[in-house]
Amino acid sequence: MDGKKHFDCAVVIPAYNAAKYLHETLESVLLTQGISVEIIVVDDGSVDDTHNVVSKMTSIYSNVRLIQQMNMGVSSARNAGLAVVTA
């Protein structure tokens, strides 16, 4: 083993101005039982509090990661997340 955590499943969450919903969304995924889940949130150029909401969660949960990019649309955000998945 290489010392890195190995996940059973990955969830990529494209987010644009989604601060209002992200905490509940992340908590829902974090409640998954029976498998280890890697969560990648891609902030797609949000102008609301999306970055801060996810940053707080990354400081609590080691399996939550944040990627930021300029607003390029949901497909681009999803692809950016898939590019860094380790599961």
LOMIVEX-428245 format. One record per residue: x negated, y negated, z negated of N, C-alpha, C in turn; residue number from 1. Coordinates in Angstrom, 1 decimal, decimal comma. Atoms other than C-alpha are relative to their C-alpha. Layout:
{{X Y Z} {X Y Z} {X Y Z} NUM},
...
***
This chain:
{{-0,8 1,2 0,0} {0,0 0,0 0,0} {-0,9 -1,2 0,0} 1},
{{0,8 1,2 -0,1} {-1,2 -3,5 0,7} {0,3 -1,0 -1,1} 2},
{{-0,2 0,9 1,1} {0,1 -5,1 -2,5} {1,2 -0,9 0,2} 3},
{{-1,2 0,8 -0,3} {3,0 -6,9 -0,8} {1,3 0,8 -0,3} 4},
{{-1,3 -0,7 0,2} {6,6 -6,2 -1,7} {0,6 0,4 1,3} 5},
{{-0,7 -0,6 -1,2} {8,4 -4,0 0,8} {1,5 0,0 -0,2} 6},
{{-1,4 0,1 0,1} {12,0 -4,7 1,4} {0,7 1,0 0,9} 7},
{{-0,8 -0,9 -0,8} {14,7 -2,4 2,6} {0,8 -0,7 1,1} 8},
{{-0,9 0,8 -0,9} {16,8 -5,1 4,3} {-0,4 -1,5 0,0} 9},
{{0,2 1,5 -0,1} {16,5 -8,7 5,5} {1,3 -0,7 0,4} 10},
{{-1,2 0,8 -0,3} {19,2 -11,3 5,6} {-0,6 -1,4 0,5} 11},
{{0,4 1,3 -0,5} {18,5 -14,4 7,8} {1,2 -0,9 0,0} 12},
{{-1,1 0,9 0,1} {20,7 -17,4 7,0} {-0,4 -1,3 0,7} 13},
{{0,2 1,3 -0,6} {20,6 -20,3 9,5} {0,8 -1,0 -0,7} 14},
{{-0,7 1,0 0,8} {21,6 -23,4 7,7} {-0,2 -1,4 0,5} 15},
{{0,0 1,4 -0,4} {22,5 -26,9 8,9} {1,0 -0,7 -0,8} 16},
{{-0,9 0,7 0,9} {23,9 -29,2 6,3} {0,9 0,9 -0,7} 17},
{{-0,7 -1,1 0,7} {25,0 -26,2 4,3} {-0,1 0,0 -1,5} 18},
{{0,3 0,1 1,5} {24,1 -27,4 0,8} {1,2 0,4 -0,8} 19},
{{-1,2 -0,3 0,7} {27,7 -27,1 -0,3} {0,3 1,5 -0,2} 20},
{{-0,3 -1,4 0,0} {27,8 -23,4 0,4} {-1,1 0,9 -0,3} 21},
{{1,1 -0,9 0,1} {24,3 -22,1 0,0} {-0,2 0,7 -1,3} 22},
{{0,1 -0,7 1,3} {24,2 -21,4 -3,7} {0,8 1,2 -0,1} 23},
{{-0,9 -1,2 0,0} {27,2 -19,2 -3,5} {-0,4 1,1 1,0} 24},
{{0,4 -0,9 -1,0} {26,0 -17,6 -0,3} {-1,2 0,8 -0,5} 25},
{{1,2 -0,6 0,5} {22,6 -16,8 -1,8} {0,3 0,9 -1,2} 26},
{{-0,4 -0,8 1,2} {24,1 -15,5 -5,1} {0,7 1,3 0,5} 27},
{{-0,7 -1,2 -0,5} {26,3 -13,2 -3,1} {-0,9 1,1 0,5} 28},
{{1,0 -0,9 -0,5} {23,4 -11,7 -1,3} {-0,9 0,6 -1,1} 29},
{{0,9 -0,4 1,1} {21,3 -11,5 -4,5} {0,7 1,1 -0,8} 30},
{{-0,8 -1,0 0,8} {24,1 -9,3 -6,1} {0,0 1,3 0,7} 31},
{{0,1 -1,2 -0,7} {23,4 -6,6 -3,5} {-0,7 1,1 -0,9} 32},
{{0,6 -1,0 0,8} {22,7 -3,4 -5,4} {-0,4 1,3 0,8} 33},
{{0,4 -1,3 -0,7} {20,9 -0,2 -4,4} {-1,1 -0,2 1,0} 34},
{{1,0 0,2 -1,0} {18,5 -1,8 -1,9} {-0,7 -1,3 -0,4} 35},
{{0,7 1,2 0,2} {15,8 -4,5 -2,0} {0,2 -0,9 1,2} 36},
{{-0,4 0,8 -1,1} {16,8 -7,5 0,1} {-1,0 -1,2 0,0} 37},
{{0,8 1,2 -0,3} {14,5 -10,2 1,6} {1,0 -1,0 0,6} 38},
{{-0,9 1,1 -0,5} {16,4 -13,5 2,2} {-0,8 -1,1 0,6} 39},
{{0,6 1,1 -0,6} {15,2 -16,0 4,7} {1,0 -1,0 0,4} 40},
{{-0,9 1,1 -0,4} {17,0 -19,3 4,9} {-0,8 -1,0 0,9} 41},
{{0,7 1,0 -0,9} {16,1 -21,5 7,9} {0,8 -1,3 0,0} 42},
{{-0,6 1,3 0,0} {16,9 -25,1 7,3} {-0,2 -0,6 1,4} 43},
{{0,1 0,4 -1,4} {17,7 -26,3 10,8} {0,2 -1,5 0,1} 44},
{{0,0 1,4 -0,1} {17,0 -30,0 10,4} {1,1 -0,7 -0,8} 45},
{{-1,1 0,5 0,8} {19,6 -30,6 7,7} {-0,3 -1,4 -0,5} 46},
{{0,1 1,4 0,6} {20,2 -34,2 6,4} {0,7 -0,1 -1,3} 47},
{{-0,6 -0,1 1,3} {22,0 -33,1 3,3} {-1,0 0,6 -1,0} 48},
{{0,9 -0,5 1,1} {20,6 -31,4 0,2} {-0,3 1,5 0,2} 49},
{{0,3 -1,4 -0,3} {20,1 -28,0 1,9} {-1,4 0,4 -0,5} 50},
{{1,4 -0,3 0,4} {16,3 -28,1 1,3} {-0,1 0,2 -1,5} 51},
{{0,1 0,0 1,4} {16,7 -28,8 -2,4} {0,7 1,2 -0,6} 52},
{{-0,7 -1,2 0,5} {19,3 -26,1 -3,0} {-0,8 1,3 0,2} 53},
{{0,7 -1,3 -0,2} {17,2 -23,4 -1,4} {-1,4 -0,1 -0,8} 54},
{{1,3 0,1 0,7} {13,9 -24,7 -3,0} {0,2 0,4 -1,5} 55},
{{-0,3 -0,5 1,3} {15,5 -24,2 -6,4} {0,1 1,5 -0,1} 56},
{{-0,2 -1,4 0,0} {16,5 -20,7 -5,5} {-1,4 0,7 0,2} 57},
{{1,3 -0,6 -0,3} {13,0 -19,9 -4,2} {-0,9 0,0 -1,3} 58},
{{0,8 0,1 1,3} {11,5 -21,0 -7,6} {0,5 1,0 -1,0} 59},
{{-0,6 -0,9 0,9} {13,8 -18,5 -9,3} {-0,2 1,5 0,5} 60},
{{0,0 -1,4 -0,6} {13,8 -15,5 -6,9} {-1,1 0,1 1,0} 61},
{{1,1 -0,2 -0,9} {10,7 -14,2 -5,2} {0,4 0,5 1,3} 62},
{{-0,4 -0,6 -1,3} {12,7 -12,6 -2,4} {0,8 -1,0 0,8} 63},
{{-0,7 1,1 -0,8} {14,2 -15,9 -1,2} {-1,1 -0,9 0,6} 64},
{{1,0 0,8 -0,7} {12,1 -17,8 1,4} {0,7 -1,1 0,8} 65},
{{-0,5 1,2 -0,8} {12,7 -21,2 3,1} {-0,9 -0,3 1,1} 66},
{{0,7 0,5 -1,2} {11,7 -22,1 6,6} {0,7 -1,3 0,4} 67},
{{-0,6 1,3 -0,5} {12,3 -25,7 7,8} {-0,5 -0,2 1,5} 68},
{{0,3 0,4 -1,4} {12,5 -26,8 11,4} {0,9 -1,2 0,4} 69},
{{-0,8 1,1 -0,5} {13,8 -29,7 13,4} {1,3 0,7 0,5} 70},
{{-1,3 -0,5 -0,5} {17,5 -29,3 14,5} {-0,1 0,5 1,4} 71},
{{0,1 -0,6 -1,4} {17,4 -26,8 17,4} {1,1 0,9 0,2} 72},
{{-1,2 -0,9 -0,2} {20,6 -24,9 16,9} {-0,1 1,3 -0,7} 73},
{{0,0 -1,2 0,8} {21,7 -21,8 15,3} {-0,8 1,2 0,6} 74},
{{0,8 -1,1 -0,6} {20,1 -19,4 17,8} {-1,5 -0,1 -0,3} 75},
{{1,4 0,2 0,3} {16,7 -21,0 17,3} {-0,3 0,2 -1,4} 76},
{{0,2 -0,2 1,5} {17,1 -21,0 13,5} {0,0 1,5 -0,3} 77},
{{-0,1 -1,5 0,2} {18,1 -17,3 13,6} {-1,3 0,7 0,5} 78},
{{1,2 -0,5 -0,5} {15,1 -16,5 15,8} {-1,2 -0,3 -0,8} 79},
{{1,1 0,4 0,9} {12,7 -18,4 13,5} {0,0 0,9 -1,2} 80},
{{0,0 -0,8 1,2} {13,9 -16,4 10,6} {-0,4 1,5 0,3} 81},
{{0,4 -1,3 -0,4} {13,6 -13,1 12,5} {-1,5 0,1 0,2} 82},
{{1,5 0,0 -0,3} {10,0 -14,0 13,4} {-0,8 0,2 -1,2} 83},
{{0,8 -0,2 1,2} {8,9 -13,9 9,8} {0,5 1,1 -1,0} 84},
{{-0,5 -1,1 0,8} {11,0 -11,0 8,5} {-1,1 1,1 -0,2} 85},
{{1,0 -1,1 0,3} {8,9 -8,3 6,8} {0,7 1,3 -0,3} 86},
{{-0,8 -1,2 0,3} {11,7 -5,8 6,0} {0,1 0,9 1,3} 87},
***
